[in-house]
Amino acid sequence: MGAASSSSLASGAAVGASRTRSAAGRRVGAEYLMPAPGMLLVALFLLLPLALMLRFSFDHFSPGELLTGAFTFENYQKFFSDGFYQRVLGTTVFVSLVTTALCLVMALPLSYYISRLDHPRLKSTLIILVVLPLLMGNAVRTAGWMVMLGDRGVVNSIFVALGFSARTILYTPTAVIIGLTSVLLPFMVITLQSVMEGIDRRIEEAALNLGAGPLTTFMKVVIPLAMPGIVAGTVLCLILSMNAYATPVLIGGPKFHMMAPTIYDQVTQGANWPFGSALAFVLMTVTVILTIASSLVIARMSNR
């Protein structure tokens, strides 16, 4: 009886173990199947168009034909041999880096102030005020900056009232940087504020008790702890500014060129899909390189 009982217990344990393994296998299978619909949508609506555009970029341009079936590097050779398009790329990179840096510098103190407010209503009000520009269309905000930066706008009126000569800011790189900064600043503020909310205030209090001043505490304690938000906000603003279209077109004017409007003109006005696709991939490649480089530089700075 004892041996039979032990045998039945062993077989029951084996059956239970097999059921546990099968249940675990089903859970693992479900974990892989759950993201499948999202991955399929990404593949269909993002990767497939990118692959098609990549094929266009190596095609020969023939007026009146969308795809000739040829394979050539002439579109990329045209970009690297034409100084105009290289200057356009350089302008895009310069404007994007300056805009991202301005957003980061202005968002750090504002985000910290909002995250440390003890009045819920005031905090909610400030967050709403920060997000409010995002509720308006980009064209509406840009039109407002056109009025302010125009020859008879508010900025020129202030210059004249202070005794300076009137300055034409509209249709200049400065105007584009101002417009892009106003568009992207809310993204940086919200990203940083959400991360700074999670920083324990007792860590700052400990630094202050050990003799560090408020500025030293902010620079040596808060900023390193907020580095994930800084990296995320920097990457987001850099990508959006590199691919900006409406603001450069409306505020920059016809003589100011950035990559996104140039790509649009090649595709719509010139019907040159191969060269427009090549420009798009050059822009995407440079954006990815700058994004990775900026993330590495910020991470290295935080480790010092």
PyMOL commands that set and color helices and strands:
alter all, ss='L'
color gray80, all
select helices_A, chain A and resi 2-33+36-57+74-81+83-115+120-135+138-149+154-161+173-196+201-209+214-225+227-242+246-252+259-268+273-302
alter helices_A, ss='H'
color red, helices_A
deselect
rebuild
show_as cartoon
